[in-house]
Amino acid sequence: MVWNDEKIDRLKKLWADGLTTGEIGKEIGVSKNAVVGKAHRLGLKGRPSPIKRTQKEAKPEPKIRSVVDLSAHTCRWPIGDPREPGFHFCGKPTTPGKPYCAEHASIAYVSSNRSSKDEDAA
């Protein structure tokens, strides 16, 4: 396969238009690996992977909640080590009358009835 001026110009245009390497390869009649290699040798500006871009858009970053972001109606369950970056509080809506969401309240509050029933069964 020979890269002539016409194919190189077409590659540059399609690259600038944002086509994937596979789409460019089909247009020019070469493999996507040939497109990647030639784009690299030509010094064309790299682009983020469409796969990574899609995954990042699908999963939003969780909001880091500090103690000042909390209200009487947000879960105060601590997540992580307070001495480490990224420490935050859950922040989900609370269960009425409790400072935690349903998930964290089930961990924090263990019924004494359940414990005595378990002991009786043993």
Phi, psi and omega per residue, in radians:
M1 nan 2.269 -3.113
V2 -1.995 2.273 3.066
W3 -1.512 1.848 3.061
N4 -1.660 3.019 -3.088
D5 -1.032 -0.656 -3.128
E6 -1.108 -0.790 -3.138
K7 -1.185 -0.648 3.128
I8 -1.146 -0.765 3.111
D9 -1.093 -0.715 3.121
R10 -1.119 -0.746 3.099
L11 -1.025 -0.828 -3.125
K12 -1.056 -0.730 -3.125
K13 -1.172 -0.822 -3.125
L14 -1.151 -0.624 3.091
W15 -1.090 -0.808 3.134
A16 -1.145 -0.537 3.114
D17 -1.291 -0.201 3.073
G18 1.589 0.227 3.096
L19 -1.168 2.661 3.093
T20 -1.258 2.844 3.138
T21 -1.103 -0.605 3.092
G22 -1.128 -0.739 3.128
E23 -1.161 -0.697 3.123
I24 -1.128 -0.762 3.132
G25 -1.021 -0.724 3.120
K26 -1.140 -0.707 3.129
E27 -1.097 -0.724 -3.052
I28 -1.553 -0.435 -3.122
G29 1.611 0.594 3.102
V30 -2.337 3.000 3.115
S31 -1.335 2.808 3.108
K32 -1.159 -0.532 3.093
N33 -1.149 -0.622 3.074
A34 -1.133 -0.677 3.103
V35 -1.104 -0.821 -3.138
V36 -1.057 -0.819 -3.132
G37 -1.067 -0.803 -3.115
K38 -1.187 -0.705 3.109
A39 -1.056 -0.698 3.116
H40 -1.142 -0.799 3.139
R41 -1.139 -0.544 3.106
L42 -1.390 -0.191 -3.136
G43 1.315 0.452 3.105
L44 -1.165 2.525 -3.088
K45 -1.092 2.272 3.114
G46 -1.151 2.717 3.124
R47 -2.234 2.656 3.105
P48 -1.175 2.603 3.135
S49 -1.113 2.333 3.089
P50 -1.139 -0.448 3.113
I51 -1.216 -0.853 3.137
K52 -1.120 -0.686 3.141
R53 -1.062 -0.762 -3.133
T54 -1.126 -0.764 -3.140
Q55 -1.116 -0.710 -3.117
K56 -1.149 -0.693 3.125
E57 -1.179 -0.557 -3.084
A58 -1.272 -0.480 -3.084
K59 -2.065 1.776 3.135
P60 -1.214 2.584 3.100
E61 -1.186 2.360 3.106
P62 -1.210 2.517 3.134
K63 -1.356 2.213 3.082
I64 -1.354 2.132 -3.102
R65 -1.884 2.136 3.052
S66 -1.661 3.021 -3.096
V67 -1.058 -0.513 3.135
V68 -1.300 -0.304 3.114
D69 -1.443 -0.236 -3.047
L70 -1.429 2.663 3.037
S71 -2.247 -3.052 3.115
A72 -1.178 -0.251 -3.064
H73 -1.962 0.282 3.107
T74 -2.101 2.492 -3.078
C75 -1.103 2.305 -3.107
R76 -1.788 0.346 -3.137
W77 -1.202 2.140 -3.129
P78 -1.320 2.454 3.132
I79 -2.171 2.092 3.136
G80 1.650 -3.037 -3.131
D81 -1.666 2.192 -3.115
P82 -1.025 -0.356 3.135
R83 -1.511 -0.080 -3.082
E84 -1.882 2.618 3.041
P85 -1.091 2.569 3.130
G86 1.602 -0.086 3.077
F87 -1.070 2.383 -3.139
H88 -2.765 -3.141 3.109
F89 -1.951 2.697 -3.085
C90 -0.918 -1.058 3.084
G91 1.471 -0.024 3.084
K92 -1.230 2.854 3.101
P93 -1.053 2.473 -3.093
T94 -1.443 2.802 2.971
T95 -1.366 2.360 -3.111
P96 -0.890 2.277 3.106
G97 1.426 0.022 -3.124
K98 -2.223 2.677 3.134
P99 -1.489 0.083 -3.074
Y100 -2.169 2.796 3.013
C101 -1.248 3.010 -3.097
A102 -1.016 -0.748 -3.121
E103 -1.062 -0.862 -3.089
H104 -1.340 -0.501 3.059
A105 -1.124 -0.631 3.130
S106 -1.158 -0.431 3.084
I107 -1.468 -0.728 -3.038
A108 -1.306 -0.624 -3.057
Y109 -1.947 1.944 3.101
V110 -1.891 2.198 -3.105
S111 -1.175 2.347 3.098
S112 -1.218 -0.430 3.093
N113 -1.125 -0.685 -3.138
R114 -1.118 -0.727 -3.114
S115 -1.124 -0.757 -3.094
S116 -1.234 -0.595 3.100
K117 -1.144 -0.707 3.121
D118 -1.116 -0.668 3.140
E119 -1.196 -0.677 3.133
D120 -1.122 -0.601 -3.119
A121 -1.245 -0.418 -3.069
A122 -1.425 nan nan
